Every structure is written in structure tokens, then in C-alpha cells.
Amino acid sequence: MFPFLFAFALGFKHSYDADHLLAVSNFLPRAKSLVSAVKLSLSWALGHMLTAGTITIVLFFFKETFFSFILSYFELLVSFMLIALGLFSLLALYVNRNSHAHKHDHSSVVSHSHPHLHFFDDDSKHAHQHMFWIGIIHGLASNDELLLLLTVTLTLTSLASVLLGTFLFSLGVVLGMIVFSIILTLPLLKIHSEKIQTGITAIAAVLSIGYGVFSLVGFL
């Protein structure tokens, strides 16, 4: 029983890896409600769970092949993703801040609005899809470590035990990310300050870019 409880605890801890928190922090401050924030976190966690299960099974059978070596290069993908997320988050802040409906002087057009980026909006289904695919990429980059934990640290050697351990690990990831979404979003919703929300989003974007560059340089 202890190995499975340990797997759950490891999953909870794993959800708080810096690359995970920075990626979702580009979305959560924009959430308009606590329910939306939790749903965004669940979208990320489900993507992570999907690849966690799939690749752990593959590694269980083929861990002595070149496939396990390829997994290390998924870290590069995470680095590029963090940089892209941060840059696009800053762009969205700039564009959306200058987006408003108005009427030009001496114009027959009543009003119009400047372009508005909805990539991070929590009321858009695309935001949940983006979070899901971000979770997919994070899951790809973490499963080599997960298999090592399950087969060496937890001494789970059968496929059934590895699957159960992976499932409990993933539940820990889900719970950890939900807790983080509540901790980050609830104060912002109570404060109702657009400036603070924008500031936290900008900080998350800059840190995302910085961490991505740092990881990329470290890998190379």
C-alpha cells in the first residue's frame, strides 16, 4: 500500500515543478471565476495524465531501447514552449490592453474595435485546448523520471502495478494543480484589480521566457 500512497504524493509534488507552474500561470490570472481556473487546470492535468500513462507503458516494455534516449529531447520542446508562451502572453497583454470599441471623428462608421487575442481567455474553448496540449508536452518530458520512480524507488515491476502507480501519480498531479489554481486565482478574484492581474500575468510571462532560455542553454 505504501508504494501507491508514495506515488500519489510524488504526483502532487511533481505538479509543482517550475516549468508546470510557469506555463499555467500564463493562463490562470486571466480566469474570470474560480470554476474557470479549476477547469483550466484540469485540462492541463488531463493532457499530462494521457502522456504519463501512454509513455510509461511504452518505456516499461522498451526501456532498454533508443526510445528512452529520445525522451530527453522532449525537455527541449518544453523550453521552446515556455519561451513561446511567455512571448505570446506579453503580446496578448499589449494587444488586449489597446483593444477597445470606439468611433473615429468624421467617420460614418459608428464604432469598431481593435484586434483582440483570445488565446488565453478562460471563456474560450480554445484556452482549454491549449492547456490540454501544454499538459501533453509536459507529460512527454516527465515520464522517464516517472518510470524510474515506479520501477526503482517504488519497486513496481509488473505492468498492472506500474499502471496503478501511474494512475495514482496522475491523480496527485491533478490535485496539486487544482490546489495551485485556487491559491493563485482566489486572491485575484477577491481583489478585483486589473492592474494587479496584469502585473502578475506579465511577471509570469517574463519568468516563463527566462526559465525557458535558462533550460535551453543548460541543455545545449
Beta strands, then each sheet from edge to edge (+ up, - down):
strand 1: 101-102
strand 2: 112-113
sheet 1: 1+ 2-
end
